[in-house]
Every structure is written in C-alpha cells, then in structure tokens.
Amino acid sequence: MKRTLLWLIVLVVSLSMVAGFSFAGCKEEAAPAELVDMTFITPRGTLEVMDDYNLWVAKEMGYFEEQGINLIMEPGPMDAFACTKFVSEKKADVGYPSPGVLTSSVDTGMDVIMAYEMMMTQVFDFAVRKDSDIQSVQDLEGKSISLGDAGWQVIVDPILIEIGIDPESVTYINAGAQWGQVVSLGEVDCALTWKGLRAQWDAQGLDLRYFLGEDFSKMPANGYCVRKSDLDDPEKKELIEKFLKATSMGIYFARVNPRAAAQITYDQFAAVREQMEPALALESMQQLHWGYTASERLGEGFGWFEKGGWNTYLEIIYDLGQTETELKFDDAVTNELIEAANDFDKAKVKADAEAFELNDDWKDVEVTGNW
C-alpha cells in the first residue's frame, strides 16, 4: 500500500512538470511578457535637461512597461539631422526634430514623418545681452546669430522670413555647445534658444534677455518623428501608438503633480542638480509643459497637429528654397495616431500623480505659472 501511494505521488509530480503546471494550486505558470526595445534620440546632444520629463515620468511610473516597451534614451550627436537620419536608417525608433530638420529630411527622401506634435506653438526664441541695442526681433536684420550647429539655419531662416527679415542679411555663427555663452560675452549679437533652455541659461548666469517666439511667430515646432513605412505595418504602427500613449500619460501626470514630474526628471542627472535649484528646474519644465499641452487645451488631445499653421510653414520653406518639393501636410505630419495616443486611463494616472511621495527638496517648492 505504501509503495502504491509513493508511485502515485511520483506520477502526479512528473505529470505536473511535463504539463508546465505549478504544484501549488495546479495553475499554469505564465511566462513574463517580453518587452520590445524602442530607442528615442534627442536633437540636442544631451539628455541632461528637463525637456524630456514626459518620457522620464513614463519610465519611472512603469507606463512604457505597461505598453510592452523597454525605452532606451540616447542623446545622439549634436548634428541637427542626426535624429531623423538615425530613425530613417533604423538606428533609432523615435526622433525629436524641429520642423525645419523634419521637412528637409523628408524632401531628401528619408523615411520619416512627424507623428506627435510636442510643441504646437513656436518653441524657439532669441536671446541677446541685457545691454544690447536690439529692442525687437525686427532689429535682428544685419546682425549675427549664434547656433549650436550649422544645420540649425533651417530652423531660423523661416522664422526670419515670417517676421519680415531677409535671411541673407544676417550672419550665422556656428559656436557649438557654447552658442549661448558667446552672446553673453558680447562676441555675437543674438542666439537661438527655446523654451526650457532659457531657465537653464539663467541658472548658468548668462546675462541675457529674451524675445519669445510665441509672441512673434505662428509656426509649429518640434515633435516626435517615426519611420513612415512603419505605419503600413499593423504591428509596428500599434507599437508606435503605445509609445505615444505612454508619452501622453507622462504629460498628464505632470499636469496633475508638476513637482513630482520635475523631481523624477531632476533626480536623473547630477549635472542638472548642479546647474539649477529645484524651483528653477520646475520653471524650466513649466515653460515646456505649457507648449506640450497646447493642443490638449484646445480639446484636440496631446500631440495633435494644427493644419493651418503647418500649411503656412510648408509654403514659406518652399518659397525660401529649403525644400525642392512643395510638401503637403500629409507628406510631413500625420494625425492618424492621435486618437490612440490619448486613449489612456486618466483616472489611474491622476491617482498615481496624487499618490507620488515628494522628497524634502521638492515638497515645499512653489508651483507657479499655468498647468
């Protein structure tokens, strides 16, 4: 009898192992879902900024993992066209180009399209010394403009046309990573800058004042680009939609609890902590967040493209000679992923944001501005 019982036990254990069942409760062990790598590349040559707060929040809170994505963040080289070239050549999956870089890339045949508008309003500004005799953007005619990369000229030329200045009248200076410092030192008249970077330059002690692009320009700004050919593949398209959904969740988290979003991003980088106190880092993020949420405030959802502004922009760059082809809206950008990108559980993200525990450095930081 004992021998029979022993054989029965051995038989049950053996069958459970062969069938892949857990002996406790006889339930099948579910294999952990395998995450798909996706690489994001910036156009700045650095990740040590507050600009990508939405991605850092989504990583920290597990929103990318929920979508089955392992997000890899890459700073990329300083080359203005790196983020489109890398995407087109399948060295990265998502880039963050300006409209000028995007359209020039599309015009030359790169396999890219902008699928999510991060900045519906003008993100780019101009910076001059506080004692400069330049009192308005119209005074930039005949002046020198500092850039971090020569490729940034495709960003500035259309803006100059929009405000009535012939780009041939200005002198561009490629100053590399010190393009803001050379203006502060009086070696160049003006520098291209953008939302978020202004607060960083203030933190570095650059003696500058700013002309805000949103005050003089109606042109669109940076967004996330992907491979256009991937939109024809249902599986790849769905993965991009999931990336964009996690992005939207990160932005919405920041709306509910901006200090938490800033803390998450701030804690990523010693260089940012050395440059800025928490209050200034939050100001940098707020400058960006207001742009990131422009289309959502209009009721169109995060990432939506406004067709009128883009059509005007495409006409200007064609007349300027930046593109050989007069690109159409659908050649450069698409709204086809926006509905999916905004299809997330706002109540859950809101609860996550409200429950996030701030550390001592952040719990008393004053939240200013519009959210």
N, C-alpha and C positions, 0 to 999 in steps of 0.2 A: 504493500500500500504506500509506504513512504517513497519507494523507488518510483512508483507511478506518479505520485504528486510532484516529485523532483523533476521528472521528464516534462510534465505539463508546464511547470514554471519556466523551464529552459525553452520550451516550444513557444510560449507566449512572448518571452523576451526576444527571441530570434525573429518572430514574425513582426514584432513592433519595430525592430531595427530595419528589417528589409523594407517594410511599408513606409518608413520615414515618420513614424508616429512617436510622440512623446509618451513615455510610460505613465507619467502623471497626468491622468485625465484623458489619455489616448487621443490628443489633438495633434494635428499635423503642424510641424514647425514651419512657420512662414519665413522664407529667406528675406533678409533685409533688402529693400529696394536699392538698386544701384543708381547712384547719381550720375548725371551726364555733365561732363566738364563744359563750361562756357567761359570764354576769355573776353574780358572787357578791356579796351585800351583807350587811354586818355590822349588828348592832343597837346598836353602841357609839358610832358617830360617828367612829371612828378605826380604822386598820389597824395603828397603831404599838404593837403588843402582841405577846406570844408566843403568844397563843391560837390563831392560825391556822397554827401551824407545819406541820401536815399538808398544807395547801394550798401553802405556800411550798416545802416539800420536793418535793412532786409537780411543781410548776412547774420548779424548779431541775434536777431529775433527768430531766425530759422525760416524766414519766408521763402528764400530760394530753395532750401532743402524740401520744404513742403511741396514745391513745384517740381521736385526731382532734379534740381540743378546744383552743381558744385561750382560756384562762381569764382573765377580766377581774375584778380585785378592786376593789370600791368600798366606802368607809367608810360611806356613807349618812348621813342626818341623825340627830340624837340622838333624834328621835321614836321611842318604843318600838314603834309599829306600822308604822314605815317598811318594815322588812324583809319583812313579809307583804303590805302594800299594793303595794309595788313588784313583788313576784313575781306577785300576782294581776292587776295591771294590765299585765304583760308588760314592765315597765321593768327587771326583773332576772329571773334564772332560778332562782337558789337563794338562800334566806334562812336566817337562823340565829336563830329566835325562841325565847323561853322558852315553857314550856307554857301559861302564863297568856296571853301575847300570841297564841300559836297558836290556842288554843281560843276566845278572844274573837273572833278573826278568822274562824274557821270558823262561829261562831254568828251572825255578822252577814252571812254569805253570801259571804265571799271565797273565791276558787278556789284554796285551798291545802290541803296535807296534809303532815305530817311524814313523811319517807321514810327517815331515817337518824338514829338516836339517838346524838348525840355524848356525852351525859352520862346514863348510865342511873341513876346515883345523884345525890343532891342536890348541885348545883354552888354554890348560894347560901349565903352565910354572913352573920353580923352582926359589925360592928366597933364597939367602944367605946373610950374613952380608957383607958389603963392604970390610971389612978387612979379610974375610975368605980366607983360603988357597985353597978352592975349585975353580979351574980355568976353569973347563969344566964339562959337565954333566957326563962324564966318571969318574970323581973324586968322584961321589956320592957313589961308591962302598964302603961298610963298614961304611957308615955314618948314622946318624939319620935323619929321615924325619918327620916333624910335619904335622898333619892332623887335620881338624876341626871335623871329625867324623871317627870312626874306619872303617866304610863302604867305605870310600874313597880309601882304599887299592886297591879295584878292578879298580880304575882309574889309580893308579900309577904303579902297577905291570906290565901291558902290555907295558907301556912306557919304563920301565927299561929293559925289555926283548928286546925291539926294539933297544935300544942303547947299548946292549951287557952286561948288568949287571944282575946278579942273584938276584932276589928279596929277597932271603933268606939271602943275605949279609947285608941288611940294617935293621935298627931298626925303626919301626914306633912308633910315639908318638902321642896319641890322646889328643890334647891340647884344644879341644873345641873352643869356639869363639876367644880365644887368640892365635890361632896357628901361626899367623904371628908375634905377639909380642914376643913369646918365642925364636924365631930365632933372632930377633933384640936384645934381651937381652943376646944372646950367650948361651942359655940353650939347644938349639937344632941346628944341623948343617944346616938344609935346610927346607923349607916349600913349600908345593904345593900351587900354586897360578894360576891366569888365567887373560886373557885379561879383561881390565876394572878395576879389583881389584888392579892391580899394581898402577894405578893413585891414588886410594883411600888410599893405604898404604903409598904412598909418601906424601899425604896430611896429614896423621896422624903422619908423622915424623919418620916412621920406617927406620932405616939406612940399606937399602937393595939394592942389585943389582940382576939382573935377567938373567936367561937363558930362551930364548923364545922358546916355543915348536915348532913354525913354522920353526925354524932353524934346529931342530934335529929329528923331528917326521913327519911321513906321515899319521898318523892315523886320523880318523874322530873324531868329538867332539859332543857336546850336540845338541839336537834337541827336538822338541815337540812330545810327545807321546800321543796316544789316545787308547781307547779300540778297540782291533782288531775286536771284534764281532760287533761293531757299523758300520763297513764298509760293513757289509752284509745287513744292513737296509738302504734302499734308503733315507729315511727322515733324519736319523741320520748322514749318510755319507754327505748329502748335507749341513747339519748344520756345520759339521767339515770343509768342503770346504769353507764355508762362513767365519768361524773364521780365517782360513788361508789366505783368500783373504784380510781381514781387516789387518792382520799381515803384509802382503806384502805391502799394502798401507802405513802402518806406516813406514816401512823401506825405501820405495821410497820417502816419504815425507822428511825423514832425509837426503837423498842424495841431494835433491833439496835445502833444507834450514836446514843445520845441527844446526845452532844456535837456530832456532825455536824449533826443536825437543828436543834439550838439555834444553831449557828454560821450555818447557812443563813438562819434567821429573823432572828437578831440583826444580821446584816450588811445586812438590807434597810433599816434605819431608824436614822438618826443620833440621833433622839430617844430610842430605846430604849438605844442605846450611851451616851448622856449620863446616862440615869437609873440604869442598872444595870451593874455589872461582870459578866463572863461567868458567874461562879459563881451570882450571884443570878438572872440570866436563865435559867440551867439549872434552878434551883429553881422558878421561875415555870412553866416548861414542864413540869416533873415533876408539879406539882400538877394540871395539866390532863391530862397523859398518863395518869395513874392513873385518872381518870374516863373518858377516851376509850376505855380498854381493858377496862372492867368487864365488858361482855357477852362479849367475846372470852375473858376468863379463865374464864367460865362454860361455854365451849365452844359458844357460840351465834354466834360471829363478830362482827366490828366492825359497829356500827350497829343491833344488834337491840333491839327494844322488849320490855320485860317487862310482860305484860298485867295482872298483879295490881296493881302499883303505879299504872299508868295508870287502871285502873278505879276505884280508891280516889280518886285525884285528881279524876277526872271527876265522881264523886258529890259530893265536897266543894265544888267550884266551882259545881255546880248548886244545892246547898243554900245556898251563900253568895249566890247571885243573880248570879254573874259571867256565867253563860250562861242564856238564856231556855229553851233546849232542853237536855234531859239527853243530852248527847252520848255516843255509844258509842265503843268502842275504834277501830273501823274508820272512824268519821267523822273522827277526828283524826289517826291514825297508821296506818302500814302496814308490815308486814314482807315484802311481796312482792318487794322489790328486794334483800334482804339476801344471798340466795344468790349473785346475780350480782356484788354489791359485794365479795364475798370470794373470787371466782374469779380469783385472780391468781397469778403465779409467785413464790412466797415465796423460792425459792432464788435467783432473779435479784435480787430486792430485797435480800436478805441480802448477796449478793455486792457489790451497789452500795454498801450501807452500810459494809461492812467495808473496801472499797477507797477510800472517801472520804478525801481528804487534809485533815487538820486544819491550821489555821494556828497560828502561835506563840501566839496569845492563847487558843487552845482546847485544844491538845494535852495540857496538864497540868492542866486543870480536873477536879476530883474529881467523879465521878458518885456521888450519894447517893440514898437512897430506893429504892423498888421500881420495876422496869421490866418 
